[in-house]
Amino acid sequence: MRNIAMATLFLLPAMLFAASPGDIVVNEIMYNSIGSDEEWVELYNTTDSDIILDADWILTDNEGTYTFEGVTVPAGGYLTIEVLTGGSFPFTPDVDATGHGIQLSNTSDEVVLKEGSVTIDSVKYHDSWGDGAHDGDGPSLERIDPAAPSNSPENWNSSTVDGGTPGAENSIHGSAGDLPPVISDVTYSPTYVTTDDEVLVTATVTDDSLVASVILYHGTDTTSLSATEMLDDGAHGDGEAGDYLYGGRIPPYMLGDTVYFRIIGTDNHSQEDTTDFYSFIVRSPIPTVSDVVINEIMYNSIGADTEWVELLNRTDSPIDISGYTMKDNDDSHQFVFPEGTIIPPHSFIVVCKDTAAVTARFGITNVIGNFAFGLNNSGGDWVRIFDPEENLIDLVAYLPTSPWPEEANGGGPSLELIDPSSDNNDPANWRASEIDYGTPGTTNSVGIDEEIILSKKIELRAYPNPFNSSIRINTSVEAGKLLIYNLRGEMVQSIKIEDGQSVWDGCNFNGESVPTGIYIVRIDNGKRATSAKILFLK
């Protein structure tokens, strides 16, 4: 754990400087009160200075969110926050946060306090913690030691007072004793893993004393595992040194492998915390251009939700796609193309959520369905096509916002591909259709002309590719911009082209190294553009 006492020696007034994690902690939670739902959260200021929670501060359970409006948590003091009421709240709280969608689960949930993008404290409680009396029998769930790890079950138990101790020292306040480390917030990237990818795994690991080791175990089964040390030194994809975020990498595995991994953290008293197993499947690398191309997407239609995806056969021969699978960004969301599904040469097939609605609206017959999942309108989504051996045939990771055409997000048009012979995961290769409701099953309304990008007159060569430190891009464009996008369509860097050359060091706009994975390089001289995929390996 961070040394709270030392941290507070240098703490300056909070109205001028951002708080640090642990300066305020979630100290008491009433998530399952007797009778009607009277839910509340208590915060505790661990420092010797007042801290003002202004509009940069939020409280959330990851569903509802309350934004503070300028309230002071006194030095060494408490703040009580009402989050849900059935109409007979038992005391007068300092803050009324009802009506903002926060509703704490009676089984398990998370309470998160953030200032801007920084998580000051979070508690993922469970009704099994302690003696369980806090689960609807009257007591609240109280924290024992504010300086001990927030997510250690041993640091929490039921209040000895019915109704808890809102606004006062907890009834069980004291030393929680020597606690095991706590591993939380496990992530891995990229989430779409190919045979070319190292996988970066990160996790937050805290302890009331010292973390001795954090080991990442991985393998193709759960019994025979390889070990990789995870470090918090700022050099292993782990943020900054000493920020409790640990990073380690899983090396590339073979195509089709299901890779299992877990993390074991050990403190200096040989106590351990072990995560559950996580897993991912190793896929084939993403093709630049395939024979079967995602050519048009209606992800947010006007009126009834008639979502559909159009595929194009680019070749001079028919292609049998029986047994192919379409998925979004969730592997459990899938539609399997039925036996006998054939796309004629230079022709289309439309895969839809509601075949009757699409057939009735457009009068077309080259329609199949019905897929049972929905394409995301607000946060973007993937459309992926796999062959029967689970090789990735095509992928488009669209966004409802720039640099993707925003008009396609419920305004009437579909997303239409401009050039099927160029990379269709490049947002610059898409336009909103010029016809409301799009052109499913027929030629797109937009196409290539001299004013539209992806001209073949631009040459681009990137080397070495893959790269792990820097990549040089040579192009026939003497001056302009080199734009780097991730597969979510987010721009991560923009670099000038000088004398037809640019160099990218794998860092984003903030100077931070980007995750291992595939990126789109786009060259834009203001009139024409072209793009290519590059692979960054750490």
N, C-alpha and C positions, 0 to 999 in steps of 0.2 A: 504494500500500500504506500501511497504518497505520504510523506511526513507532514501532517497537517500543521503541527506546531511551527515547524520551520517555515512553511509556506506563508503563514499569517504574519511573520515578522516583517515582511516586506510588502504586505498588501496595502494598496492605496485605495482611496474612495472609489466605490463601485460605479458612481455616476460618471467617472472619467475613464475607467479601464474595465476590460472584459473580465469576467470571473473565470476561474479555473475549475476543471472537474473536481468534485468533492467539496467545493466551498459551500454549497448547499446540498443537502441530502434529503431523499425521501425517508421520513423518520417514523411515520405511522400511517396505516391504511385501514379504513373501515370499508370493506368491499361487500360484506354480507351481514347487514344489521338485522336485528330481530324485528319482525313485522314488516312494514313497508320499507322500500328501498331508501335508506338515508345514508348515502355514500359520501365519504370525504377522505381527503389526503392531508397529511401534515408535513410541512417542510421544516428543516432545521438548519440555521446558519452556523457553520462550524468555525467561522472566523471571528476576529475581534473588531470587525468593522461592519457598519450597516451596509446592506446590499439592496439596491433598488431594482425591482423587476419591471422594466419598461416594455415597450411594444416589441423589443427584440426577443423577449422571453416567452416561451410557450410551455404549457402542460398538455400532454397527450397520452392516450392509451393506444395510439396507432390507428384509431378509428375516428374519434372525436378530438378536437383541438381547441384549447382555450388560450387566447393571447392576453397577457397581462397589460394593465393600463397605468402602471406607475404605482407600485405598492412596495413599501419598505419591509424587508426582513431584518429585524434588529440584530446587532452583533450577539452571537450566542443565544439567539431567540428563535421563535417559532412563527409559522404562518399556517393557518388552517384554511382549507379550500373545500367548499361544498361543491360536489360535482353532479349529484343526482338526489332528488328528493321525492318522497311520496306525499309530502304535504305536512309533515309534523317533525321538522328538523329539531334535534335535541339540544342544540346550542346555537349561539350566533357566531357564524364563521367570520374570518377576516375577509374572505373573498368568496363571492357567489359566482361559480363557474358552471351553473346548471344551464341547460339549453344549448350546449355546444357539442353534444353527441358523445360525451365521455360516459360510458356505462361499464363499470368494472365487473368482469365475470366472477361468478361464485366459485369457479374451479381454478382457473389460472389466467393471468393477464399481465400486462406490463404497464408500469407508470413511468413516464419519461419526462424529465425537465431539461429543456434546451435553451441556450442563448445563441440565437442565430443558428449556425450549422453545428455548433459545439454541444455535445451532450454533457451536461453538468452532472446529472445522475440518472440512473434508470434502475428499476427493480422489477424483475420478472418473478412475481410471487406465485405460490401454489398452495392450494388448500391443505396439502399434506404437511406443510412446514410446522415444526414444533408439535405441540400437543393437540392441535386442530380445533381448540375451543373458539378460535377466531372465525370459524366457518359457520356463522349463523347462531351461535349460542350466547352472544352478548358482547364478549370482549372484541377489541380491535386486534390487528396484527401490528406488533410493536418491534422496532429495531432495538437490539441490545446495545451495540457499540457503534456510534456514528462514524468512527474511523476504520472500522472493519469492512470487508468487502460487502457491497450492496446486495449481491446475488448469492451470498452464502446462506443456505437454509439454516445453518447453525447460528447465524446472527439475528434470527427472528423467532418470536414466539408470541403467544397470546398475552394480552394485557391481563394483569391480575385484578383489574377494575372493569366491571360491566360498563360498556359504553366507551372504554378507552380513556386516554388522558389528553384530549385535544388542547393544544396551546400550553402544555406543561411538560415537565420532564417525564419520560416514559417510566412506567411502573417497574419495568425490568431493566432499566438503564444500568450499565456497568460494563465490565469486561466480558467479551464473548469467549475469552480463552484463545488458545492457539487454534486457528481455523485452517482448513485445507485451502489451496488456491481455488479460484473460480474462473472457468473458461466460458466466455460468452461471445456473441456476435461473430460466429464463424461464417466466413464467406469464401468463395472460390471463383476465380476468373481465368480464362473466359468460361462462361456457362455453356457455350457450344464448343465442345472440345473435339479437336481433330488429331490425326496422327502426327501433325507438325507441332502440336502445342505442348509447352510446359504449362502446368496449372499452378497459379499462385494461390496459396491458401493463407488467409489471415484470421487471427482471433485475438480478442482482448483477454488478457490473463492478469488477474489481480490477486494479491495475498496480503494478509495482515502483517507478514514479516517479509521474507525474500523469496522470489521465484528462483528455484535452482535450475530447472530445465523445462523446456516445452518441446515435446517430440511429436512429429507428424508421422503416423504409420500409414502405409498405403500398399495395395496389392490387388490382385484379381480375385482373391477370395478373402474371407475374414479371419483366416487362421494362419496363413503364411504371408507375413507383411514385412516390407522394407521400412527402415527408419530414416527420417530426415530431421535434423535439428531445426527448430524455428527460433528466430532471433529478433530482438527488439533493439536493433542498432542503427536503424535508418538506412540500411543498405540491402534489405531483403524484401522490398515491397511493403514495408511495415510502417510507413509514415515517418515520424521523427524518432530518434533514439530516446528511449526512456519514457515513451508515451503509453506504455502498457499494451501496444498493438504489436503482435508477433507475426512474422511472415516466414513462409517456407515454400519450397516448390516441389511439385511432383513431376518427374521427368516424363517424356512422351511414352505412350503405350501403343499397343498394336490395334489396328482397325477392328472394331467390333467388341473390344474388351470392355467389360464392366469393371470399373476401378472403384474400389472401396477405400475410404480413408477415415481415420479418427485421430484425435489429439489427446495426449496425456500430459498434464502439467503436474510438476512436482515441486514442493517448496523445500526450504532448507531444513525442515524437520521430517522429511520423507513422506509427507502427506500428499495425496494425489487427487486430482479431478480428471475424469475421463468423459469425453463426449460420446454420444451415439455415433454409429457409422453413417457417413454420407457416401454418396456414390454418383458417378456419371458414366455415360457410355461414350466410347471413342468413335467418332464419325469420320467420314472421308472429308478431305479438304474441300472448301467451297469453290466450285468451278467459276471461272470468269464468264464464260458463255456456254450454255448447254444447248442440246438439240431441242429439248422441250423447255420453253421459256415462259415464266410468269409475265403476262403481257398486259393485263388490266386488272385492277382491284377496286371493288366497291365495298369499302369497309364502313361507311356511314351514309346510308341512303336517306332520302327525304321520306318522311312518313313511315310506313311499315318497314320493319327491319329485314330487307331483302338483300342480304350480303352475298357477294359472289366473287369468284376469282376466275379469270380467263387464262387458259394456257394456249400457247402457240407452238405448232410443229414447224421449225425453221427449215426443215430439210425437204429434199425432193422425193422422199419415200414415206409411206405410212409408218407410224410408230405405235406399237401396242403398249399401252400403259396399264394393262391389267395388273393388279396387285401393287401398283404404286400407292404411296401414302402422301396425303397433304396434312401438315400440322401447322399450328401457330407456334408461339414461343414456349408452349407447355407440351411436353412429350406425351402427356395423357390425352391431349386434344388431337384426335386424328380422324381422318376420313380415308378409307381404303377404296381405291378405284375398282369397280366390279369387273368380273371376268368379261372379256370381249370389248373392253374400252379401247378404241383405236382412234388416233387423230390422223386424218388424211394429210398428204403433203401440203405445206403452206396453209394449213387450216387451223381452226380453233375448237376448243371445247370449254364449256362453262361449268364450273363446279359451284353449287350454290347451297344456301341454307334452306331455301324453300323453292323446290323445282316448279311447283304449281304457280307460285306468284311470278317467278321470272319468265316462265313460258307464257303466261297470260299477258304480262306487260309488254314483252318484246316480240312475241310470236316466233320464237326460234325453237329448233328441235335438238340442237347439239348441246343438250343440258343434262347434267347428272347431279345427284345429291341423294339425301340431304345431309350436310354436315351439321353436327349437333352442338358445335361451339360457336362463340361469337368473336369477331375480330375487334380488337380494342379501339375505341374511338378517341379516348382522351390521352393515353400515354404512349400510343404507337404499339406496334406488334410486329411479329414475323409471319411471313408466309413461306413455308418450306415444302419442297417436293422431294421425296425419297423413292428410290427404286425398291424392288422386292428384297434386295440384299441390304437394305438400310443405308445405301450410299446416297449422299446428298446430291441431288440433281440440280436444284436451283433454290436460291434463297433471296428474298427481298425483306429487308428490315426497315419498314416505313415509319415515319412520324407524321402526326397531324399538323406539325408546325414547320416553319422554315428550317432547313433549306428545301424541304418537301413542299409541294403545292398545297397551300392551306385551303384553297377553294374546294378541294375534294373532301373536306371534313364536314359533311352535312349540308354543304351549299347546293348540292344537286349533281355536280360532275363526279365522275370516277377518276381514279388515277390511271393514266394511259402511258404506256411505254413509248418512247420516241423511236429508238433504234434497237431492234431486237438482236443485232449483231454486235452490240457493245454491252458493257457491264450494266446489268439491270438492277444492281444494288447501289448504283450511284444516283443520288437524288437529282442530279442535274440531267439524268436521262429520263425524267418523268415530267409530264405536264397534266394539268387538270383537263379533262375532256372538254371539247367545245360544244358538246351536246349534253343537256341535262339527262341524268340517269345513265350516261355512258353509252358504249357501243358493244355490249356483250355478244360474242359469237360472230362478229364481223370486224372489218378493218377499222383500226383506230382512227379517230377524227384528227389527231395530231400526227405529224410525220416529220421527216428530215427535209430541211431546205437549207439554203445558204445562211439564213439568219438563226438557225437552231444549232445548238452546240453538238459536240461529238463528231466534228469534222475529222475526216481521216487525214487531213493535211498536217495535223499536229503529230509530231513524233515524240515519244517518251520512252526513256530507258532508265531503270532504277537498279542500282547494284551496290553492295551485294544484297541479294534477296533470297532467303531471309537474312536479317541483320540483327545484331545485338548491341551495337554501340552507336553507329551512325550509318545513314544511307545517302548516297549521292544520286541526284536525279538530273539527268541531262535531257534537254528538250529542244525542239526546233524553235520554240518561242524565246526570243531574246530577253524580253522583260514582261513582267506580269506577276502573278501570285501562284504559289504552291499551297493548296488547301488540303489538309489532312482531316479525314472523318473516321470515326469508329463505325462499327456495324449497326449502331442505333441511329446513325445519321447525324450525330453530334460532331460539330467541328472541334477538333482538339488543338489545332495549330495552324498558323498562316505564316508563310515564309516568302520573302521576295525572291524572284528569279532575276539573276544578274548574269548577263552574257550567256544565257541558256543553261545556267547551272544553279542548283540549290542543294543544300545539305540539311537533313533533319537528324537531330540527335535523340529522337524518341521521347522528347519531353513535351508537355502540354503548355498552355498559356501561362500557367503558374510556375513553370520550371520544374514540375514534378514528372518523374518517369511514368509513362503510360503503362497499363498492364500488357502482359504478353498477349498477342492475338493478331488478327487480320485487320488492316486499315486500308482505307480507300484514299489514294493520292489523286487529286484533281488539279490539272493545269488549266488556268483561265487567263487569257490575254485580253479579256473584255469583249471579244467578239466570238471566239471559238474556244472549245475546251475538249479535253479528253481525260481519261482516268485509267488507273490501274490498281490492282491489289498488291499490297506488300505485307510481309509477315515479320513482326517484331518479336524476337525471343530474348528473354533476359537470362 
